[in-house]
Amino acid sequence: MSDSPNKRLVQTYLDGFRANDHEKILSCLTEDIGWTVFGHFHLTGKRAYDEAIEGPGWVGPPTLEVVRMVEEGDTVMAELRGSAPQASGEPVRMSMAEVFVIRDGRIAERRAWVVPLTEDEHR
């Protein structure tokens, strides 16, 4: 994967999620950050973002693996695989497509498509 300031920013952001490090995550964002997880929610602003970092049933940081990351202009697209531990004891496995729009060296918009996987790597 070629390296660029925008891709390094997204990697830093993902490292923050992997460690449940709110300070690291928030340091990557603009004050007016917009976050959409299609089919689930949309929010605006760092405070709302901070409050939504841990989702319902969250009991620890997720594992996140970057499958690929591509960049065009001020936009980075990441394909991710991961899992998130849940209070029920069963982790939620997922495949994700994430779009990060960068402005002045910070993430100004994040759009995510998250698909839970219940059978294998594809379903």
C-alpha positions in Angstrom: 0.0 0.0 0.0 1.5 3.3 -1.0 1.9 5.8 1.8 0.5 9.4 1.8 -0.4 11.9 4.5 -4.1 11.1 4.0 -3.6 7.4 4.3 -1.4 7.8 7.3 -4.2 9.9 8.9 -6.8 7.1 8.2 -4.4 4.5 9.7 -3.9 6.7 12.8 -7.7 7.0 13.1 -8.1 3.2 12.8 -5.4 2.6 15.3 -7.4 4.8 17.7 -10.5 2.6 17.2 -8.4 -0.6 17.7 -7.3 0.8 21.1 -10.5 2.4 22.0 -8.5 5.7 22.3 -11.0 8.5 22.1 -8.3 11.2 22.2 -6.5 9.6 19.2 -9.7 9.2 17.3 -10.9 12.7 17.9 -7.5 14.3 17.1 -8.0 13.0 13.5 -11.4 14.8 13.1 -12.6 18.3 12.1 -14.9 20.0 14.6 -17.8 19.6 12.2 -17.2 16.0 11.4 -20.1 14.2 9.7 -20.4 10.4 10.3 -23.0 8.3 8.5 -23.3 4.5 8.9 -25.9 3.8 6.2 -29.0 2.0 7.5 -28.1 3.0 11.1 -27.4 6.7 11.8 -26.0 10.1 10.8 -24.4 12.5 13.2 -22.5 15.8 13.1 -19.8 17.3 15.4 -17.0 15.9 17.5 -19.1 15.7 20.7 -21.7 13.6 19.1 -19.0 11.5 17.5 -17.3 10.9 20.8 -20.5 9.8 22.4 -21.1 7.3 19.5 -17.7 5.6 19.4 -18.9 2.7 21.5 -22.1 1.3 20.0 -24.8 -0.6 21.7 -23.6 -3.8 23.4 -19.9 -2.6 23.0 -17.6 -4.3 25.5 -14.2 -3.6 24.0 -12.3 -2.3 20.9 -12.8 -4.0 17.6 -10.2 -5.9 15.5 -9.9 -4.1 12.2 -7.9 -5.4 9.2 -7.3 -3.2 6.2 -7.9 -5.2 3.1 -7.1 -2.3 0.8 -7.0 1.4 0.8 -7.2 3.7 -2.2 -7.0 7.5 -2.5 -8.1 10.1 -5.0 -7.7 13.7 -4.2 -9.0 14.4 -0.7 -10.8 11.1 -0.4 -9.6 7.8 1.0 -11.6 4.6 0.6 -10.9 1.7 2.8 -12.1 -1.9 2.6 -12.0 -3.5 6.1 -12.7 -6.8 7.8 -13.2 -7.0 11.5 -15.0 -8.1 14.6 -16.3 -6.4 17.7 -16.8 -8.1 21.0 -20.4 -7.8 22.4 -21.9 -8.0 25.8 -23.6 -11.3 24.7 -20.2 -12.9 24.5 -20.5 -13.5 20.7 -18.4 -11.1 18.6 -20.0 -9.5 15.6 -18.0 -10.2 12.5 -18.3 -7.7 9.7 -17.1 -6.5 6.3 -16.9 -2.7 5.9 -16.5 -0.1 3.2 -15.4 3.3 4.5 -15.1 6.6 2.8 -13.0 9.3 4.5 -13.1 12.9 3.2 -10.1 14.9 4.3 -10.0 18.6 4.8 -7.0 20.5 6.1 -5.3 17.4 7.3 -8.3 16.1 9.3 -11.2 13.8 8.5 -14.2 16.0 7.8 -16.6 13.2 6.7 -16.9 9.5 7.2 -19.4 7.3 5.4 -19.6 3.7 6.2 -21.3 0.6 4.9 -21.2 -2.2 7.5 -22.3 -5.7 6.6 -22.5 -8.3 9.5 -21.2 -11.7 8.6 -22.9 -14.6 10.3 -21.8 -17.7 8.2 -18.4 -17.2 6.6 -16.3 -14.5 5.0 -19.0 -13.6 2.4 -22.3 -14.2 4.2 
